[in-house]
Amino acid sequence: MVLSDLEPSQIGEIISFKGSNGFQIRLAEMGFRSQQKIRMISKMAFNGPVQVQIRNSIISLRYDDALQIRIELDG
């Protein structure tokens, strides 16, 4: 399952990242880490940006970037 599969209010746990090394470093700088809990806040229509919450931060990601983050449903 990937991050973009989460529905609003669902919580998942980050398993791994795909993409280039630079992309993975950028995610780490924003607080994305393996085994980190992540909650979907909202998803825009037509594969628009997604908003997620990690710890106390709300972050917007491009839909294509959300496809690169593998997660597992929490619970």
C-alpha positions as CSV (number, residue, x, y, z in Angstrom):
1,M,0.0,0.0,0.0
2,V,1.2,3.5,-0.7
3,L,0.5,6.8,1.0
4,S,-1.9,8.0,-1.6
5,D,-4.2,5.0,-0.8
6,L,-5.0,6.3,2.7
7,E,-8.4,7.9,3.1
8,P,-8.8,11.1,5.1
9,S,-8.4,10.4,8.9
10,Q,-6.7,7.1,8.3
11,I,-3.4,6.5,10.0
12,G,-0.6,4.4,8.6
13,E,3.0,3.6,9.4
14,I,5.8,4.4,7.0
15,I,7.5,1.2,5.8
16,S,9.9,2.4,3.1
17,F,10.6,5.0,0.3
18,K,11.2,4.6,-3.4
19,G,12.8,7.3,-5.6
20,S,16.1,8.9,-6.0
21,N,18.5,9.5,-3.2
22,G,17.8,13.2,-3.3
23,F,14.1,12.6,-3.0
24,Q,14.6,10.4,0.0
25,I,16.9,13.0,1.7
26,R,14.2,15.7,1.1
27,L,11.6,13.4,2.7
28,A,13.9,12.8,5.7
29,E,14.4,16.6,6.1
30,M,10.6,17.0,6.3
31,G,10.3,14.4,9.0
32,F,9.4,11.3,7.1
33,R,11.1,8.3,8.7
34,S,10.6,4.5,8.7
35,Q,8.2,3.4,11.4
36,Q,6.8,6.9,11.7
37,K,3.0,7.3,12.1
38,I,1.4,9.4,9.4
39,R,-2.3,10.5,9.1
40,M,-4.0,11.5,5.9
41,I,-5.7,14.9,6.3
42,S,-7.0,15.5,2.8
43,K,-6.7,14.5,-0.8
44,M,-7.4,16.8,-3.7
45,A,-9.4,15.7,-6.7
46,F,-7.8,14.6,-10.0
47,N,-4.6,13.3,-8.4
48,G,-3.9,16.7,-6.8
49,P,-1.7,17.3,-3.7
50,V,-2.3,15.3,-0.5
51,Q,-2.0,16.8,3.0
52,V,-0.6,14.6,5.8
53,Q,0.2,15.0,9.4
54,I,3.5,13.7,10.8
55,R,4.0,14.4,14.5
56,N,2.7,18.0,14.9
57,S,3.4,19.1,11.3
58,I,1.0,19.2,8.4
59,I,2.8,18.7,5.0
60,S,1.5,18.9,1.5
61,L,3.0,16.5,-1.0
62,R,2.5,16.0,-4.8
63,Y,0.4,13.0,-5.6
64,D,3.3,11.4,-7.5
65,D,5.5,11.8,-4.4
66,A,2.9,10.1,-2.2
67,L,3.0,7.1,-4.6
68,Q,6.7,6.6,-3.6
69,I,6.0,6.2,0.1
70,R,5.1,2.6,1.1
71,I,2.9,2.4,4.3
72,E,1.1,-0.2,6.3
73,L,-2.3,0.6,7.9
74,D,-2.1,1.3,11.7
75,G,-4.3,-0.8,13.9
